[in-house]
Amino acid sequence: MSLEQAQTTQSPDMRAAEAGLEFVDLNLVRPEPEALELTPGEFALRAQILPLAIDGKALVVAMGSLASLPAVDDLGILLNRPVRPVLADPARIRERIEEHFLEKILEGLPGDEAATEIDETTDLADLQKMAGETAVVQMVNLIFAQAVRDGASDVHIEPYEREIKVRYRVDGMLNEMMRPPKRMHAALVSRIKILGEMNIAERRLPQDGRIKLTIAGRQIDVRVSIVPTVFGERAVMRILDKTAALMGLTELGMQADTLAKFRRLIAMPHGIILATGPTGAGKSTSLYAALQEIWSPTTNILTIEDPVEYQVPGIGQIQVRPNIGLTFANGLRSIVRQDPDVIMVGEIRDHETAEIAIHAALTGHLVFSTLHTNDAAGAIARLLDMGVEPYLVASSLIGVIAQRLVRKVCANCGKADQPSAEALRAVGIEPTEKRAPWRRGPGCEKCQGTGFRGRQGLYEILLVDEEVRHLTVEHRSAAEIKTYASKAQEMRTLLGDGKLSVLAGRTTPEEVLRVCQREEF
């Protein structure tokens, strides 16, 4: 589409404020390479103006408001050619500038040969100055904006002897996104420390901080962890999008029978329901979905979390603050006195929290929480290892849901494929089983070349019936409880659930094996 075709009529208030200028939709117009080549990147970055096209001898330049007119005039003097200003959305201008200019600016910065030695004696004013440089500020902004656009859960800034790597965790997998010059490392980390209200002069001890951002109108919370390594400080940032749409139970990817079983479980009037799995397995998402399912105007639901990952309308949420004594255990004691019907504890980490949660369940409350175990039966053994009496576990626990997240084959590039016989056997699939076509993605722009886009859950639900209570009181092993549940309750294991997803063509055998332990079928 040409520039002329994309120019649109301004709204009445814009015409009044910016009379005589055309408005360009940067979602439809791409800057011409010739125009970009004419303009110094540093100038465009600092002034936030974007060269769009060459119209005859004039350079067409997009700006966000009339306040940028002097900068447009300065660009005309700098290039010694006429310029024609047009208006555009300032946010789109910033995105295009970062996209087209920032990489070139970073390439132009001095590399390792000009690296500044940063140590404990480096002057604080020097660090603050470096952290405030335009390129550094824009680089950090770009890192966060790109991470949110890509749906990343974590951002890693990793220093090595001669380079820095910036990696994003998308759909549970780390992918390298960029390599800024080694010289920028101290300035980048200092900028992040300033945003997270940390001590930028302290470079020998680990530090934690939090950053609140607004990106594209969305409220983003960032948890920052910085630790010193041999080659400099390493920063890892967990991104929490509090305005993200919460998933309902039907969107989690549960099989129909698993969903029906889980719905019966969360409809119980009291008892403890545990979600188990490693960090990043989607436990909190499943519990939030369950809370939304059972919420009604007649129920009082309270949560205590670290951190509060999503804001749920109609539910009282408490943030753990250990530095002032608000721990899971102390907060849970107070919650019980708030007349709750349903309680969610972000995680049972110790004996004290487990005991209070169990007593809350025994006094008529429905309690949801999470544990880090490999499978559903392992949750019982974990509670016993914490020192909880077996009879208390047996009388309060009503169900455990174990889960993992597997990546789904990209809907855009996925095509028919034949997995190896060994991979199929590993997930328990026989060649004669009825199935949809096997699918695999070779990689495309939409999935960033991975062949996968989006994730779904694999689930294993253990119901605590009389026999499981008996096995718990007798302190039987997790393996015995799992064997009983698989036979008597027809409990489908995580690997068994993964097998169904492979048969349906939603994921690959290798992806299921990546997140699930092999087992005998």
N, C-alpha and C positions, 0 to 999 in steps of 0.2 A: 504494500500500500504506500502511495506517495505521501509526501508531507502535506500537500495541498488537500488531498482526500481526507486526511485524518484531522485537519483543523476543524474544530467545532465551535458552535456559538456559545459564548459564555452565559452564565446565569445572570439575571438582572442585577443582583448585588455586586457580582464581579465586574460587570460592565461599568457600573457606577464607580467602583473603586479603582479599576485599572483601565479606564477608557482608552480606546484606540489600539489595544494590543490583542492579538489572536491567542486562542487557547489551544494547546496541543496535548493530545492524549498519548502519553508515553507508553501505555500498554499496547498501542497500535503502531507507534513510530519507533524505528530503531535508528540510532545515530549513524550517520555515514562515516566510514573509516577515514575518508579524506578530511572531514571536519575535525575528527578526533585527533588526527596527526598534527593539525595546525596548532593545537592548544596545549600549553604546558600543563601536565597533570597536577603539579603542586598548586598552580593558580586555580584550576577548576575545583580542586578539593577544598581549598581555603575559602573561595568565594561562593561555592555551591551553585555554579552555573554550568550548563551542559551544552557544548556545541552540537548542533543537530545536522546541519546540511550547508552546502555552499550553493547560494542562489545567485547566479551570475557572478559578480565580484563580492557580494555581501556574504558574511558568515551568519547563519541563523543560529541564535543562542537562546536556550530555554532557561528561564529563571523562575523562582518560586513566588516572588513579589516585587513590587516597585522598589523596595529597599536595595535590590541587587542591581539596579540600573547603573550606578557609578562603576561597579565592577565590570559590567558589560562594556561600558565606555572605555574603561582602562584596557580591556582585552583588545578592543579595536585599535587603540593607540599602540599597544604592544605588538600587534600583528601588522600594523600599518595597512588596514583595510576596513571598509565599512562593515558594521554589524547590524543585524536586525533582531531585536529582542522579541521573544514570544513568551507566553505564560504556560506553566505546567505545574502539576502537583509536586510540591517540594519533596515529599517522601519518595516519589518515583524518581525525581532528579537525583536524590542522594543514592538510591539503589543503583542507578545507571552509572553514576560517577565511580562508586565503589567497584562496580563490575568491570568498567573499562580502564580506569586509571590507577587504582590502588596497587594492582600487581606490578605495573610498570614502575610506579614510585618505589616500591619495595625492592625491585630488581636494581634500581639505580642507587640504592643506599650502599655505603661501603660494606664490603663483605668481611670474611674472617681476618683478612690481612689488616683491616683497620679496627678490629674488635677492641673495645675498651675493656680492660681488666677490671672486673667487679669483685670486690672482696669486702670484708668487715669494715675496712677503713674508708671505703668510698663515701664521699661527702653526701649527706642527706639532701642538700640543695641540688646537687647534680642529679640524683635519682628523681627528684620531683620535677626538675626541668625536663629530663628525658621522658618521663611519664606524661608530660603535658604537650609533647610535640604533636603537631597535627596528624602526621602519618601514624603515630602510635595510637592516638585516640581513635582515629578512623579504623585502624586495624582491629582494635578490640571491639568496636561497634560492629564491624563486619563479621568478626568471629561469632558474636552472639546472634546477629540477625540471620546469618547463614545457617546456624545451628537450629534456630527456631523454624526457619523455612524448610529445612531438611527433616524436621521431626526428630532431631537428635535428643537423646536422654542425658548424655554426658559429653563434655568437651575436655580433652587432654592437651596440655601444653608440656611437651617433653624435651628437655635439653640433653644433647649428647655432646661429644667432644668437639665436633666441627659443624653441627647443625642443630636446628630446632624442628621438631615435628608437631603439627597440630592435627589431632585425630578426633573424629566424632564417632560416638556409638549410636548407630542407627539400626533399628530392628534387632538390637542385642549384639551387633557385631561392630568392632572398631574398624574404621576406614580412615586412611590418611587423606587429609583435605588440602594441606598447604605446608610449605617449608619457608617460613620467614627467615631473613638473614640472622645469623648467630648474634650479630651486634645488637639486635633488637630485644634479645631475651630479657635482660634486666629491666628495660623500660616497659615491656609488656607485663611482666609480673608485678612491677611497681604500680602500673596503672590499675591492674586487677585488685591489688591490695588497697589502693585508695578508694576504689568503688566499694570494696567490701569492708571498709573502715578497719583495716588491719594496720599493724605497725610496719611501715615500709623500711625502717632502719634495721629491723630484726630479720637476719637472713640465715641464722644458724639453727633456729627451732621451728618445728611445725606450727602452722597457724590455721585457724578456721574462721570463715566469715560468711556473710550473706549479702547478696546484692538484689535490689528490687529494680526491675526494668520495665519499661513499656515499649513493646516492639509491635509495630503495625496495629496499635490500639489494643494489644493484649497484655495483661498483667503477668509478668514473668518473675518468678523467684529463682535465684541461683544460689546454691550452697557451694561454697568454695573451700577446698582443702589444699594447702600449700605445704610441701615437705622439702627439706634440703637434700640434694643428691650430690654425687661426686662432681657433676658438671653443671651444677646450678640448681635453682629451685624449680620443682615440678608442681604444676597447678592442675588440679582436676576439678571441674565444675559440673555439678548435677543441676539440670534444668527442670524446673517444675512449672508447668503452664497451668496456673490455677483457674484460668477461664476455659480450659479445654472441655469439650463436651464429654460428660460422663457416659460410660457405656451401660446399657441395660443387660439383664441376664441373657436375653436372646442374642445379643451381639458378641458374646464372649467366645463363641465357637464350640459350645458344649453339644454333644450328641443328644438326641431327643430323650433317650432313657436317662442319661446323666442329669439333664436339666430337670426332668420330672422328679428325680430322686432328691436333687438339691433343693427344689422348691418345697418338697415335703419336709425337708430338714429345717429350713429357715422359718417354717410356719409353726415350729414347736414353741410352746409358751415360755420355757426356761431351759437352761443348760448351756454348755460351752460348745461352740463350733470353731474349729481351728482351720486356718488355711496354711499349708506348709509348702516349702520350696526354697530355692536359693534366692539371693538378692536379684531383683529384676525379673522375677517369674510372673509378675502380675497379681500377686496375692492381694494387695490393697485394692486394685481395680475390681477384683471379684467381690471383695467384701463391700465396697461402695455400691456395687450393682445390687448386692443382696439387701443393703440398707434401704436403697431406693425402692426396691420391690416391696418391702414390708412396711414402709413408712405410711402413716395415715394421720389425719388430724387428731386422732384419739391416742396416739402413741407419743412417748417422750424418748427420743434417741439422743444419747450423748456419746462423744468419742474423745479419747485422749491419744494424741499422735505425736510423732517426732520424725519429720515435720508434718504439718497439715498439708497434704499433697493436693487435694482438690477441695474447693468450697462447695458444700452441698446445701441447697436451700432447705430450711425446715429442720436442720439437724444442728445441735450445739456441739461445737468442736473446740477442743482445748489443746494448746501447743505446750509440749513438755519444755521446761526451762530448768535444767539441772543446776545451773549456776546460782539460782535463788531457791533451790530446794524443791522445785515442782518436778518430781520424778514420776514415772509411771505408777509406782506404788502409792505415793502420797496423793497424786491426782485421782487415782482410782478410789481411794478411801473417801475423798470428797464427793466424787461422782455418785457413789452409792447413796449419799445423803441428799441427792438432788431429785429424788423420786423418779428414777429412770425406769423405763420398760425394757429398753435395749441399750446395751453398752458395747462400744468397740474399743479395744485396747490395741494400739498400733503394733505392739510386739511384747510377748512374754519373754523377758530377758533373764529373770532371776527367780529364786524360790519365793521371795516376798510377793512379787507381782502375781505369780502363779497362785499362791494361797489366797490372796484377796479376790482374784478373778473367780476362783472355785467357790469361795464362800458367797460371792455375789450370785453365782448361778444356783447355789443351793438355797438361797433365800428368795428365789422366784424371778430372777432376771435372765434374759437371753443375752449371752456374752459372746462376742466375736473377737478373735485375735489371730495372730500369726506366730509361726515358729519356723526355724530353719532346720528342716529335716529332709531326707532324700525321698521318703514316701509317706503315705498316710499312716501306716502302722507304726512308723518310727516316731510319730508324735507322742504316742503313749510312753514309749521307752524314754523319750527326752524329758517328759514331765517327771517320770520316776527318778531319772538321773539328777533332776534338780532338787530332789529330796521331798517331793510331794508324796504323801501316803497313798498307797495303791487304792485303798477303799474310797478316798476322796476323788481320785481320778475316775474310778469306775462309776461313782454315783453322780458325777457332774458332767462328764464329757458325753455328748450325744452324737457327734460326728466330726470327721476330719476330711478335708478336701486337699489333696496334693495336686500341684500343677506345674506345668512348664509352658514356655512359649516357643513355638516353632514359626519360622518364616514361611510365608505363602509364596508359591510360584507366581512370578509377575504376570498379571493379567494381560499386559501389553505385548510381551515378547515370549510368553510361555508357549511351548509347542510340544507335539508328541515326542516321546522318548522311551527308550528301553533300558531300565536300570539293570545293573549287574545282578546275576543270580545270587551272589554272596550277600549283597546289600539287602535283597528281598528276603532271603532266608533269615538274616539277622533281626528283621522286624516281624518275623513269623508269617510271611506271605508265601503261599504255595502257588506255583504257576497256573494251577487250574482254578483258582478262586475268581469269582465274578467281580469285575472291577470296571471303573471308568478308565479311559486312556491314561497311561503314565504321562506326566508332564514335567518339563524342565525348561528354565529360561536361560537362553544364551547371554542375556544382558542387553540393556538398552538405556537410552537417556533417562527414562522415567524411573528406572530402578538403579541408576548410577552404575550400570554394568554388572550388578551382582546376580541378576536373574531372579531375585526375590523382592517382593514389595508388600509390606504389611505383615502382621503376625496374627496367629490364633492360638488359643489355649489347648493344651492336652490335660485331661483331668482324671483323677482317681478318687473315688468317694468311698470312705469306710464308715459304715453306720455302726454305732455302738449298741449292740443288742445284748441279751442276757449272757450269751456265750462269750462275747468279747469282754464283758464286765468280769466274768468268771476267770478268763485268761489273764486279765489285768491284775486282779486281786492275788492270783497265784504267781504273779511276777514272771509270766511267760515271755519269751522273746518276741521281737517284732516280726521275725520270719514266721513263727507259728501263727500269730494273729493274721498275718497277710495270707497265709495258706488257707486258714479257715474262711476268711472273708471271700477269697477268690472262688472257693467251692460252694459255700453255703449261701452267700449273698450275691454270687455271680459278679463280684467286683471286678471291673475291667481295669487293668493296670495302666500306668502311663504309656508304656510301650504298646500295649494293646490298643489304646486310644489313638496313638500315633499311626498304628497299622491301618486303622479305618480312614485316617486323613490321607494316607498314601494311596489307598485303594480308591478314594474319591477323587484323586488327582489334584488335591490342594497343596501338597508338599512332596518332598522327596524322601526316600529311605535314609539317605545320608544326613539330612537335616533332623530327622527324628532321632537317629543314633547320636547326633551331636549333643542332644539335651537329655536323652534318657539312657539309663543303664540297660545293658543287654540282660536278658533273663531267659530261663527255660520256659518254653510254652507247653 
